[in-house]
Every structure is written in structure tokens, then in C-alpha cells.
């Protein structure tokens, strides 16, 4: 049965740790979906990935039902790990917080390829490099 | 705890520096939203007949504890976004609420047809007449919550057709709502099939909540071991129904004196379905409509 989509919501959640606090409750609650069921299903499916951010894409239908798919870890998370930093810069143009190599970019681009709107790895690398700059990382090489 | 919601609306059709604006916005918001996190949202396009069509705007939403709200913080965030060529953010305050249960306010028991109620489990059962039936169904994972017109059309038709001890086959059962409804209307053997493992699991769960025994199998018509069902119901989508009629011999699963109920059909697809039914050796005896959706009742020619 074709159900009209009301919204598609993407959220970054720690694997196995979904709960009704923000951002899950604030982002999904207003759409009237069964939050506890979502959290239960998400936590069950990500129970082996605790300690890692497992982004989720939730499709909410106009009748209040939903489905979701799990995505690859967010680019910002992968970049933080590669650059060995805890957080991006709040003033990325001025305060640089680390560096990243083109090899790192390629590795991350390959992981993120299937979730990015990019035709090839080079295009994906450009998107990841843009994300790196937005976090106050200097791209080298 | 109260929260500050920051919303930046970007259009991912316009790429900035070969970056997706929503990805940039998420990266820029992140240092501000360590506690509350970020969500992005694209809305369905209400004007597009394609049910999966989305608007290109993306709402990037960040959540910041209200105690950290300040004019300086807002100005700093706005400056960072402006420097990246992104639109200005809007801010709104979200008062603390119990998000786990707030969504339940959206639901009420629904009366469908003449005697069927669909009632969420956390609400008391409405006052019932003697022959009313209640299907307890919690809205949740996709597939059939009772609010969709095609589900309602099928339930209303089943009310008029299902006789005590009838055999019923539900193809593409989803949440199991039509199979459970048939059983509560007095059907004998009821078999529900769905190609989706999640739907099979949901149907098992929903049957248990309703205290009815169903046979549930994962698969399509090939998973159905016998023919000669007095009622066959398939609430799926027109192209799939046509395929089932043309290639999987759906009509042959209906007993000679039986009924086939088809839905998930848009009104403009009526002629396609009628042709496929006739080519498969059936005749349409009744058409019901609700909004832009129809259900057809078919008998063997």
C-alpha cells in the first residue's frame, strides 16, 4: 500500500542508546510516532555498536507509522577520530583545531560513499573536505 | 530541562563549494549542540502524486540546553553560518515535556465500517454494541495502522462478506490488521502472508495482543500451501496486484463461490485493475471508494 511520506528525519544517535530525550524526542515526537517503539527497535538493531554513533533515517508516514534504516557513521565523527580531536571548532575560519591528510579524506569518503550525493570517490572527497573545513580542520596533501 | 531549538532551512539542490549545505550546517552546529544533538528533516511534498516525493528544503535542527542560551551564543552561531553562506537560524524554546508519551495524544479509537473499532492499547475500549468488534493496534512501524483509507475500505468490505468459519487469505498482511479483523468477524482458518520479515513479526505480535490465532508465513503466494479460500484480501499496490493476477494466478486461490478483495488502488487505476481481473478470469461486482482510493470486490467469472 502506497503511503504518503510526511517527513524523513535523520538523527545521529549512539548505538544502543536511543531514548526519548533530545534529539530523538524533539525531532520525532512532533510527528506523532510511537517513540518508545522506535527506541526499542533502534537499540535492538544497534546493540552490537554501543559507543559508536549510528545515524538513523526515519521515514514517517502521514498515518503516523514509520520505518527506519541505519546509516554509516557521520563524517564529522570519522573526521574527529582521524584528526584525534574531541570537538570541531566553534569559529572554524579563525581557530583551527587539527589537520587531516588526503589519505584520511579518501578513507572516509569510501566509507561514506553510499550515503553521499556523490558520483565518485573524488566528488565524495570534496564533500568530506568541505565538512573538515567547517569543523576547523586544515586539509593537507 | 527546557531546550532551545535552532533551525536552519537549507536547500540541498544548491551546492555550495561542492558541499551539501545541510552537511555543512550540521558540522557548524555540532560544537553548539554537544548535549542536545542534531536532527535533519525533509518533508513530504503534499502536491506531488508520488507518495515518496520530498521537498528539497532540509530543516537542520539543533538542540541546546536553555540554560546555555545567550545573545552572545546566538550571535556567534549566526556569524559562523553567515560566513559559510548559509541562511540565518531561527530559535525557539521547547518546554520540558514527557516526549516518551506526548505522541500518544495524536490517537483516538476509530470506528470503521458499521461494527469495527481500531483502538490503541493505552486507551480504554469505547462503549460497544453487541456485535461490535475491537482490533487493538498500536501505531508503530510501517504497514497498516487502520488510519489509511485502503485499510478502512477493506475492513468495511470484510464486515459485509466474512461469514462464520470462512477461510480467509490475507496477502501482504503488513500489521496483520485485516487478518485479525477477519478472525474477529468469525472467520475460521486465517492465513496471513507477507514478503517482509518485519511484517511477519508485527503480525505475530498484534495477533497475540488481540488474542487471536493466525497462521503467518513469510513470502508471497508461493508460501500459500492450498487454494480454495472463500475470502482472499490483498491490500497492496496496483502494479503488484496486476503482477499477482497475471503471473501468480491470484484468481485461482479464490474458491468458486468465494470473494477476492483488492485495494491499494488509486481511483485513476481502476481500469487497469478491472482489465487485469477480467483477463485472469474474474469479474468486478462492487467498487468502494474513499478519497482517491478504491477497493474492488471480485468474484470468479
Interface residues (C-beta under 8 A of the other chain):
Chain A: X1 X2 X3 X4 X5 X6 X7 X8 X9 X10 X11 X12 X13 X20 X21 X22 X23 X24 X25 X26 X27 X28 X29 X31 X32 X33 X34 X35 X36 X37 X41 X59 X61 X62 X63 X64 X65 X66 X67 X74 X75 X76 X87 X88 X89 X90 X91 X92 X93 X116 X117 X123 X126 X127 X130 X131 X134 X135
Chain B: X3 X5 X12 X16 X17 X18 X19 X20 X23 X24 X26 X27 X28 X30 X31 X32 X33 X34 X36 X37 X38 X39 X40 X41 X42 X43 X44 X46 X51 X52 X53 X54 X61 X62 X63 X76 X80 X83 X84 X94 X97 X98 X99 X100 X102 X103 X106 X107 X138 X139 X140 X141 X142 X143 X144 X145 X147 X148 X150 X151 X172 X174 X235 X236 X237 X263 X264
